[in-house]
């Protein structure tokens, strides 16, 4: 609720327009597939470690000297794939080296020493632990986090606030408003260096957030020394990184306009024109407004101030050629590069207007093409009602709109636009693994590092307990030959969400595929040992028996596993069926005794009588088809008839009102599914065992051989 409120507040301050906050760094993947890994994966080397047990945890491990603004994390922000714009002269400051005087623990020590306290005497707010316990027990309790953050803000306790914000933002990095709150809190305590670092970490986590970029730029404007000649260069470099990271967002208009206004205030008209040249080719919400402002920009200034000297000379030559402004020999006059003749005012006005018209005309073609691109996307953009992150589920219509928009962009857009749209989508749909999986599958055709980065963000931050995306990530790493990484991913998931059979089986299959049969066997044995219910133990026992029989070719070991499992779960029809299947798959003639023993174990078990009758009938059928001793067949038949009589007796008792004990009735209810399974198994083997049409074994009368053999003559 709090995140939503914050986002709505930010949107309402936007002159009636809605702008969205965006996500991560995969935008840097180029169509050439040749960018280095650093451009595909955000620089996390500066990201601080968060300790849940250390109440003095702080925002980072770096401390910048004085007010020198280090923007080193932005060196990994993406470059435009369509414009490849170079940073201006001030961009060198983006790589300014800022050495840390003290690590975060050192900074805490300074705070403690200034207060005259040691570690054990730090007075946290009175009710802090109460709020902290809630989120510590359940980190997915978003409401609990909002209460905690609101409390630490009210108390204005910087150490408690750092601990709370650090942990919250590690779980919910897309909540851009809380990055702003965190930075403001540091600033209120005059910790400008720490505030700057909070902003940079936030932009690392969500570089498509237009609002966060603007907040950071305003922060720099207010805190940097305006008299320092390097200040403008630093701010400009941040603007450049901002538009390169978030400038292709459909609702990035405020960022572009702020950049334009900043250059206008400094009289850099040529730079303003260059910025318009970039924005006029990008489909944005206010595309027509930008073009109108560009026309006003051209009309209000002289052409020589709007474009570079080279472009100005070329433009004059072009216009002169159009107007036959050449000597008879076709050589341009020498005054083309000179200033306009001040003695001919009419010519001055005419040439200026012609140049203005031509400047606008060239951009008009770009604008017309961009207008068509905007119109194709407008309906999708109108359908986005919640562009910000929230833990509440999205409406089905919203999810469908995102899916349709992505499909459209994949079919019609460039790689850059598709990646940016995926990143926008994942801000609103961060908790839906379908979109992460779709993103990763799309990136498979462009960059393996991009796929890995998508899976990593999904599994380590947003979907740490969703199994499907983890299984796909492990499968991807296995395909790439990174077997140990695949093992680590599956092990991490199982530690996070214990008891998932699909994860344990995937670990087993991974080891089996790579020849580690002993490890696969150990994993299944461990699963049997740690099973919480007999049914779970039986499930893994069946898997282990099949592994031993099919892979290790060891029938005795497989048989032993199933027999031991039956001792634990005596009413599991699946165990008896699998034991029979195991014995059937061996040589029937040599293994007849073991097969009959498996039947006897099932028939003499405590399973419902209906199930035992089904096993008994199957035993008779087996002896009829494959048995070597007719005496055994006759004994089996007699035993089968006895079971039928017992069943009939039970039915008569029920009819005359002699009900079964309550415990037995309950047992029969719980084993109904097993009985149905047995019946289904018999039906599945009709081709081999459906003898009822030929042998009337279910009749409670002696065999009527007369129907097959005529009586002897008299």
QUICOR-V714207 format. One record per backbone hydrogen bond with DSSP energy under -0.5 kcal/mol. CO is the residue of the C=O (numbers start at 1). NH is the residue of the N-H. If there is no record, write none. Layout:
CO;NH, CO;NH
This chain:
1;5, 2;6, 3;7, 4;8, 5;9, 6;10, 7;11, 8;12, 9;13, 11;14, 14;17, 20;210, 23;207, 23;208, 25;28, 26;29, 30;33, 36;39, 37;40, 37;41, 42;44, 44;47, 46;61, 49;51, 50;52, 51;54, 53;55, 54;57, 63;101, 65;68, 68;70, 69;71, 71;74, 72;75, 73;76, 74;77, 80;84, 88;91, 89;92, 90;93, 91;94, 92;95, 93;71, 93;96, 96;98, 97;99, 103;107, 104;108, 105;109, 106;110, 107;111, 108;112, 109;113, 110;114, 111;115, 112;116, 112;117, 113;116, 118;121, 119;122, 121;123, 122;124, 125;128, 127;131, 128;132, 129;133, 130;134, 131;135, 132;136, 133;137, 134;138, 138;141, 140;142, 141;145, 142;146, 143;147, 144;148, 145;149, 146;150, 147;151, 148;152, 149;153, 150;154, 151;155, 152;156, 152;157, 156;158, 157;161, 158;162, 159;163, 160;164, 161;165, 162;166, 163;167, 164;168, 165;169, 166;170, 167;171, 168;171, 168;172, 172;175, 174;176, 175;178, 175;179, 176;180, 177;181, 178;182, 179;183, 180;184, 181;185, 182;186, 183;187, 184;188, 185;189, 186;191, 187;190, 190;192, 191;195, 192;196, 193;197, 194;198, 195;199, 196;200, 197;201, 198;202, 199;203, 200;204, 201;205, 202;206, 206;209, 208;210, 209;213, 210;214, 211;215, 212;216, 213;217, 214;218, 215;219, 216;220, 217;221, 218;222, 219;223, 220;224, 224;226, 225;228, 227;229, 228;231, 230;234, 231;235, 232;236, 233;237, 234;238, 235;239, 236;240, 237;241, 238;242, 239;243, 240;244, 241;245, 242;246, 243;247, 246;249, 249;252, 250;285, 252;255, 252;256, 253;257, 254;258, 255;259, 256;260, 257;261, 258;262, 259;263, 260;264, 261;265, 262;266, 263;268, 264;267, 267;269, 268;272, 269;273, 270;274, 271;275, 272;276, 273;277, 274;278, 275;278, 275;279, 276;280, 278;281, 279;282, 282;284, 284;287, 286;290, 287;291, 288;292, 289;293, 290;294, 291;295, 292;296, 293;297, 294;298, 295;299, 296;300, 298;301, 302;305, 302;306, 303;306, 303;307, 308;312, 309;313, 310;314, 311;315, 312;316, 313;317, 314;318, 315;319, 316;320, 317;321, 318;322, 319;323, 320;325, 321;324, 324;326, 325;333, 327;330, 331;327, 333;336, 334;337, 335;338, 341;344, 344;348, 345;349, 346;350, 347;351, 348;352, 349;353, 350;354, 351;355, 352;356, 353;357, 354;358, 355;359, 356;360, 357;361, 358;362, 359;363, 360;364, 361;365, 362;366, 363;367, 364;368, 365;369, 366;370, 367;371, 368;372, 369;373, 370;374, 371;375, 372;376, 373;377, 374;377, 374;378, 375;379, 377;381, 378;382, 379;383, 381;384, 383;385, 395;399, 396;400, 397;401, 398;402, 399;403, 400;404, 401;405, 402;406, 403;407, 404;408, 405;409, 406;410, 407;411, 408;412, 409;413, 414;418, 415;419, 416;420, 417;421, 418;422, 419;423, 420;424, 421;425, 422;426, 423;427, 424;427, 424;428, 425;429, 427;430, 429;432, 431;433, 432;435, 432;436, 433;437, 434;438, 435;439, 436;440, 437;441, 438;442, 439;443, 440;444, 442;445, 443;446, 443;447, 447;451, 448;452, 449;453, 450;454, 451;455, 452;456, 453;457, 454;458, 455;459, 456;460, 457;461, 457;462, 458;463, 463;466, 465;467, 466;470, 467;471, 468;472, 469;473, 470;474, 471;475, 472;476, 473;477, 474;478, 475;479, 476;480, 477;482, 478;481, 481;483, 482;486, 483;487, 484;488, 485;489, 486;490, 487;491, 488;492, 489;493, 490;494, 491;495, 492;496, 493;497, 497;500, 499;501, 500;504, 501;505, 502;506, 503;507, 504;508, 505;509, 506;510, 507;511, 508;512, 509;513, 510;514, 511;516, 512;515, 515;517, 516;520, 517;521, 518;522, 519;523, 520;524, 521;525, 522;526, 523;527, 524;528, 525;529, 526;530, 528;531, 533;537, 534;538, 535;539, 536;540, 537;541, 538;542, 539;543, 540;544, 541;545, 542;546, 543;547, 544;548, 545;549, 546;550, 546;551, 547;551, 547;552, 548;554, 553;555, 554;558, 555;559, 556;560, 557;561, 558;562, 559;563, 560;564, 561;565, 562;566, 563;567, 564;568, 565;568, 565;569, 568;570, 569;572, 571;573, 572;575, 572;576, 573;577, 574;578, 575;579, 576;580, 577;581, 578;582, 579;583, 580;584, 581;585, 583;586, 587;591, 589;592, 591;595, 592;596, 593;597, 594;598, 595;599, 596;600, 597;601, 598;602, 599;603, 600;604, 602;605, 608;612, 609;613, 610;614, 611;615, 612;616, 613;617, 614;618, 615;619, 616;620, 617;621, 618;622, 619;623, 620;624, 621;625, 622;626, 622;627, 623;627, 629;633, 630;634, 631;635, 632;636, 633;637, 634;638, 635;639, 636;640, 637;641, 638;642, 639;643, 640;644, 641;645, 642;646, 643;647, 644;648, 645;649, 646;650, 647;651, 648;652, 649;653, 650;654, 651;655, 652;656, 653;658, 654;657, 657;659, 661;665, 662;666, 663;667, 664;668, 665;669, 666;670, 667;671, 669;672, 671;675, 672;676, 673;677, 674;678, 675;679, 676;680, 677;681, 678;682, 679;683, 680;684, 681;685, 682;685, 683;686, 685;688, 685;689, 686;690, 689;691, 691;694, 691;695, 694;696, 695;697, 696;699, 699;701, 703;705, 704;707, 705;708, 705;709
